[in-house]
Amino acid sequence: MTMVRRNVADKHVSANSERSDNNVAEISLALENVPAQILSAMVIDLNALARNYHSVEEELPAATALGAVLKANAYGFGATQVGKRLYREGCRTFFAITIDECCELRQVLPSDAKIFLLAGVPPGCDAIIHEHQLIPVLNSMPQVRRWSDYCQKIGVKLEAAIQIDTGINRNGVPHWQAEKYRDEIVGGVAVSFIISHLACADTPCHPMNDLQLQRFKNVMKIFGPGVKGSFSATNGLFLGNDYVFDLVRPGKSLYGFSIREDRIGNLEPVMNAFARIVQVSRINAGDNIGYGATFTAPLDMKTITVGIGYADGFMRKFDGFGHGFIGGKKIAAVGRISMDYMVFDASEVDDVFLQEGNWVALTRTPDYTMEKWALALGTLPHEVTCRFGARMARVYLGE
């Protein structure tokens, strides 16, 4: 069954253009308040995050709950700020990978927020999981038994979700063992959800999608009608209501990423990246730029060096790709990216804008977003944002 998007894409195209115009002054003001020693920054629009959350919510059946995946510091966007805003928007179910990630969320979220620990119960960690009121996603029978033993020890049958591997072969109890272990699982822990994960949801016609769906349905029958299911993350939502079940757990869609090229524009970009000018140079035709002398100036050029590099997440494999924006001009990156710097051809930019300390936009919503940038490179936008390091300031709009 095809899910109807209720003209969300058309609505967002016009709305994004208006918001882009309205946000320019707000972004500029936010960047003015960044301390001068900070050389790169992400400007994160929490209002756009909230709108993406509700756009996903609009597509769900009324009985389906909407969670949020905040692993990897909310895909690089800042887990505590993202978590607090989504809680304000009505989200009560959150997912992270590690105990430290989950404990960070527990410190800022009210007690009625359910925080699922995707890595399950590592050996020796049962007490800290219980202390911080986390709900482990049990990924193997040794984890099930570890949590069950702890429940027996304290005399309380604690909650857990059970990960079932339906074909991704990464983690989870194998689907074909569900019937064998069903009684042991439900006898030892209070099962919140049966969870699985699609391997090929970004390829709608891939036969693995239907195969995994049928396997998950069979597992749900084994566990019975009293147990809820969670099968879909972001791209699973686009496969239709058959894939939705009781709880969906999007990650990248909240941050404005869909990955599927036919879905770009349906979600609102949440972040733009910036770096400061640290040097303005004039070079002669024939001069080389950067390590390896991979770029040779065809003409006399003005260049700017900006304070961002692979230590900040702009990986070296991006050499010679991408653009910046300053003074109303789109400028090309030239030469290799180094640990701390990138160089741009600023020959067409008026000198009044080329001052040390000025900001260069590395993305520009809505036409040159991180998603479009990354897909043109053949990578994932959240692979880039997850790598954005601590030197890169996170500046929030809409806190």
C-alpha positions as a printed Julia matrix, in Angstrom:
399×3 Matrix{Float64}:
  0.0     0.0     0.0
  1.44    3.37   -1.0
  1.58    6.04    1.67
  0.05    9.37    0.66
  2.23   12.37    1.51
 -0.68   14.86    1.52
  1.22   17.36   -0.67
  3.93   17.74    1.94
  6.59   18.19   -0.79
  4.75   21.06   -2.49
  4.08   22.7     0.84
  7.72   22.51    1.82
  9.11   23.86   -1.46
  7.32   27.2    -1.09
  7.64   27.33    2.68
 11.37   26.6     2.56
 11.95   29.48    0.15
 10.14   31.9     2.46
 11.92   30.6     5.53
 15.27   30.79    3.77
 14.75   34.49    3.16
 13.53   35.05    6.71
 16.39   33.11    8.29
 19.26   35.02    6.66
 19.21   37.83    9.24
 18.73   35.36   12.1
 21.67   33.24   10.96
 23.88   36.31   10.5
 23.05   37.5    14.0
 23.74   34.05   15.44
 27.14   33.92   13.74
 28.02   37.39   15.05
 27.73   35.97   18.55
 30.18   33.12   17.91
 33.47   33.86   19.73
 36.2    35.09   17.39
 38.49   32.16   18.18
 35.95   29.67   16.73
 36.81   28.99   13.08
 33.84   26.85   11.97
 30.2    26.49   12.96
 26.99   24.62   12.27
 23.84   26.74   12.49
 21.04   24.37   13.48
 17.41   25.39   13.13
 15.43   23.6    15.83
 12.2    24.98   14.4
 12.94   23.16   11.13
 13.67   20.02   13.15
 10.26   20.34   14.8
  8.53   20.82   11.45
 10.2    17.67   10.1
  9.02   15.75   13.16
  5.43   16.81   12.56
  5.69   16.16    8.81
  6.56   12.54    9.57
  3.81   12.45   12.18
  1.25   13.55    9.57
  1.96   10.48    7.49
  1.39    7.92   10.23
 -1.79    6.08   11.13
 -3.34    7.47   14.3
 -2.45    4.37   16.32
  1.27    4.46   15.42
  3.69    6.13   17.82
  6.58    8.27   16.6
  9.99    7.95   18.23
 13.31    9.63   17.46
 16.82    8.27   16.95
 19.41   10.49   18.67
 22.48    8.27   18.37
 25.9     9.72   17.42
 25.1    13.0    19.19
 21.85   13.24   17.2
 23.73   12.64   13.94
 26.13   15.42   14.91
 23.4    17.99   15.61
 23.6    17.87   19.43
 21.62   15.23   21.29
 20.62   17.25   24.35
 19.29   20.23   22.38
 17.55   18.01   19.84
 16.1    15.77   22.54
 14.72   18.65   24.58
 13.09   20.24   21.52
 11.51   16.99   20.34
 10.17   16.35   23.84
  8.52   19.79   23.68
  6.95   18.72   20.37
  5.4    15.64   21.98
  8.0    12.94   21.41
  8.27   10.51   24.33
 10.35    7.67   22.84
 14.06    8.08   22.09
 16.8     5.78   20.84
 20.58    5.99   21.24
 23.38    3.45   20.89
 25.64    3.64   23.93
 24.99    3.85   27.65
 26.8     7.2    27.79
 24.55    8.61   25.03
 21.45    7.41   26.82
 22.58    8.72   30.21
 23.22   12.14   28.65
 19.64   12.16   27.41
 18.29   10.98   30.76
 19.88   14.02   32.44
 17.87   16.45   30.3
 14.62   14.58   29.58
 11.74   14.17   32.05
 11.1    10.81   33.66
  8.2     9.95   31.34
 10.57    9.86   28.35
 11.39    6.29   27.36
 15.04    5.96   26.33
 15.95    2.8    24.46
 19.55    1.58   24.54
 20.19    0.09   21.1
 23.44   -1.64   22.08
 21.6    -3.81   24.61
 23.2    -5.0    27.85
 27.0    -5.28   27.72
 28.5    -7.57   30.36
 28.62   -5.91   33.76
 26.34   -3.02   32.81
 22.93   -4.21   33.97
 22.89   -2.14   37.18
 23.79    1.18   35.51
 21.12    0.6    32.86
 18.55    0.06   35.57
 19.78    3.01   37.65
 19.28    5.43   34.76
 15.89    3.99   33.78
 17.02    2.9    30.34
 15.26    0.25   28.28
 17.74   -2.09   26.6
 17.21   -3.43   23.1
 18.35   -7.03   23.54
 20.24   -8.15   20.44
 21.15  -11.75   21.27
 20.13  -14.56   23.56
 23.17  -13.96   25.83
 21.88  -10.4    26.31
 18.35  -11.68   26.95
 19.68  -14.04   29.62
 21.88  -11.37   31.16
 18.93   -8.99   31.56
 16.62  -11.8    32.66
 19.1   -12.87   35.34
 19.31   -9.3    36.6
 15.51   -9.07   36.73
 15.39  -12.27   38.74
 18.09  -10.97   41.05
 16.2    -7.77   41.92
 12.79   -9.41   41.83
 11.33   -7.11   39.14
 10.54   -7.99   35.54
 12.03   -4.99   33.75
 11.2    -3.69   30.27
 13.22   -4.57   27.19
 12.84   -4.51   23.44
 13.9    -7.56   21.46
 15.86   -7.11   18.25
 15.04   -9.74   15.63
 17.38  -10.14   12.68
 15.16  -10.52    9.62
 17.93  -10.31    7.05
 20.41   -7.5     7.66
 22.68  -10.0     9.48
 24.19   -7.36   11.72
 22.65   -7.92   15.14
 19.52   -9.44   16.57
 18.12  -12.86   17.44
 17.79  -14.74   14.12
 14.18  -14.73   12.93
 14.19  -18.5    12.47
 15.01  -18.93   16.19
 12.12  -16.76   17.42
  9.77  -19.66   18.05
 12.5   -21.64   19.82
 13.27  -18.84   22.28
  9.9   -17.12   22.54
  8.88  -18.58   25.91
 12.29  -17.97   27.44
 12.23  -14.32   26.3
  8.73  -13.43   27.5
  9.24  -15.41   30.68
 12.32  -13.44   31.68
 11.66   -9.83   30.67
  8.74   -7.49   30.04
  8.8    -7.13   26.25
  8.02   -3.55   25.14
  8.58   -4.06   21.43
  9.83   -6.52   18.89
 12.25   -4.54   16.71
 13.89   -5.23   13.39
 15.75   -3.16   10.81
 15.44   -3.03    7.03
 18.56   -3.6     4.97
 17.41   -2.06    1.66
 14.66    0.44    2.51
 16.35    3.14    0.41
 15.74    0.92   -2.67
 11.93    0.57   -2.79
 11.84   -2.27   -5.33
 14.51   -4.39   -3.67
 13.15   -7.9    -2.94
 14.76   -7.83    0.52
 12.11   -5.38    1.7
  9.22   -7.78    1.14
 11.24  -10.75    2.38
 12.08   -9.0     5.64
  8.49   -7.8     6.04
  7.13  -11.34    5.76
  9.7   -12.62    8.23
  8.83   -9.85   10.68
  5.11  -10.57   10.38
  5.8   -14.24   11.13
  7.8   -13.3    14.22
  5.02  -10.99   15.41
  2.56  -13.89   15.13
  4.87  -16.06   17.2
  5.01  -13.48   20.0
  1.26  -12.92   19.87
 -1.11   -9.94   19.79
 -0.04   -8.57   23.17
  3.42   -7.59   21.9
  4.01   -4.45   19.81
  6.26   -4.15   16.78
  8.7    -1.54   15.44
 10.05   -2.22   11.96
 10.68    1.06   10.15
 13.18    3.87   10.42
 13.14    6.76    7.91
 13.03    5.08    4.53
 10.82    2.26    5.75
  8.1     4.88    6.22
  8.12    5.53    2.48
  7.46    1.87    1.65
  3.85    1.99    2.83
  1.68    1.39    5.87
  2.37   -2.35    5.82
  5.85   -1.49    7.13
  4.74    0.86    9.91
  3.4    -1.34   12.78
  3.11    0.21   16.29
  6.17    2.45   16.51
  8.4     4.07   13.9
 11.86    5.33   14.78
 13.14    7.83   12.22
 16.57    9.34   12.49
 17.84   11.08    9.39
 14.43   12.4     8.29
 14.26   14.53   11.44
 17.49   16.22   10.42
 16.26   16.88    6.89
 17.81   13.89    5.14
 15.9    11.3     3.12
 18.82    9.78    1.12
 16.5     8.76   -1.7
 17.01   11.31   -4.47
 13.31   11.26   -5.38
 12.5    12.4    -1.83
 14.88   15.36   -1.58
 12.84   18.48   -0.86
 10.13   16.62    1.06
 11.98   17.33    4.29
 13.33   20.63    5.51
 17.11   21.09    5.88
 17.99   21.74    9.51
 21.64   22.78    9.29
 23.99   25.07    7.4
 27.78   24.99    7.77
 30.16   27.95    7.89
 33.89   28.59    8.2
 35.85   31.79    8.78
 38.37   33.3     6.41
 41.83   32.95    7.96
 43.85   34.26    5.01
 43.35   36.1     1.72
 45.97   35.47   -0.99
 46.8    36.42   -4.56
 48.57   33.82   -6.65
 49.94   33.82  -10.16
 49.0    31.66  -13.12
 50.94   28.41  -12.84
 51.11   28.45   -9.04
 50.0    25.32   -7.21
 47.64   25.05   -4.23
 47.78   22.58   -1.37
 49.45   19.28   -0.6
 50.49   17.28   -3.61
 50.19   20.34   -5.89
 47.0    18.83   -7.28
 45.61   22.2    -8.43
 47.44   24.59  -10.74
 46.07   28.1   -11.21
 45.11   28.61  -14.87
 45.12   32.41  -14.38
 46.12   34.92  -11.73
 43.7    34.28   -8.83
 42.45   35.58   -5.52
 42.07   32.75   -3.01
 40.78   32.5     0.52
 41.78   29.93    3.11
 39.03   29.02    5.58
 39.34   27.36    8.97
 37.84   23.94    8.42
 39.43   20.65    7.38
 39.33   16.93    7.81
 39.87   17.27   11.56
 36.47   18.94   11.6
 34.75   16.36    9.4
 35.33   17.62    5.85
 37.14   14.51    4.78
 40.22   14.56    2.57
 38.48   12.45   -0.06
 36.32   15.54   -0.81
 39.37   17.24   -2.43
 38.51   19.58   -5.28
 34.79   19.25   -4.76
 32.22   21.65   -3.4
 31.52   25.35   -3.21
 31.27   28.19   -0.77
 29.15   31.32   -0.78
 30.25   34.83    0.09
 29.4    38.32   -1.14
 26.62   37.0    -3.37
 29.02   34.73   -5.24
 29.35   30.96   -5.47
 33.03   30.05   -5.21
 34.75   26.74   -5.99
 36.94   24.75   -3.63
 40.44   24.2    -5.03
 43.28   21.89   -4.01
 43.4    19.31   -1.3
 41.62   19.61    2.01
 44.14   19.56    4.84
 43.64   18.83    8.51
 42.63   22.39    9.35
 42.01   24.3     6.12
 40.21   24.48    2.79
 41.0    26.9    -0.05
 38.49   28.58   -2.38
 38.85   30.54   -5.6
 37.54   33.99   -4.67
 38.61   35.77   -7.86
 35.08   37.02   -8.6
 34.32   38.24   -5.07
 34.52   41.93   -4.22
 37.45   42.65   -1.89
 35.13   44.29    0.65
 33.85   40.82    1.62
 37.3    39.21    1.76
 38.33   40.11    5.29
 39.92   37.77    7.81
 37.29   36.62   10.28
 34.38   36.87    7.83
 32.2    33.8     7.43
 31.97   31.71    4.26
 28.84   29.56    3.89
 29.69   25.97    2.91
 26.04   25.04    2.37
 23.07   27.22    1.47
 19.47   26.21    2.09
 17.5    25.33    0.03
 19.55   25.02   -3.16
 22.92   23.72   -1.89
 22.1    21.62    1.16
 24.33   19.11    2.91
 22.16   16.33    1.49
 22.63   17.46   -2.12
 26.31   18.07   -1.49
 26.86   14.6    -0.02
 24.81   12.71   -2.62
 26.76   14.36   -5.42
 29.88   13.0    -3.75
 28.43    9.52   -3.43
 28.27    9.56    0.36
 25.62   10.04    3.04
 24.91   13.47    4.52
 24.83   12.05    8.03
 28.19   10.37    7.46
 29.5    13.93    7.14
 27.52   15.5    10.0
 28.36   12.65   12.39
 32.02   13.46   11.78
 31.72   17.16   12.58
 34.02   17.53   15.54
 34.15   19.44   18.8
 36.07   22.37   17.24
 32.99   23.14   15.15
 30.55   25.23   17.16
 26.88   24.25   17.29
 24.74   27.37   17.1
 21.0    26.91   17.62
 18.06   28.84   16.26
 14.71   28.37   18.0
 15.96   27.23   21.41
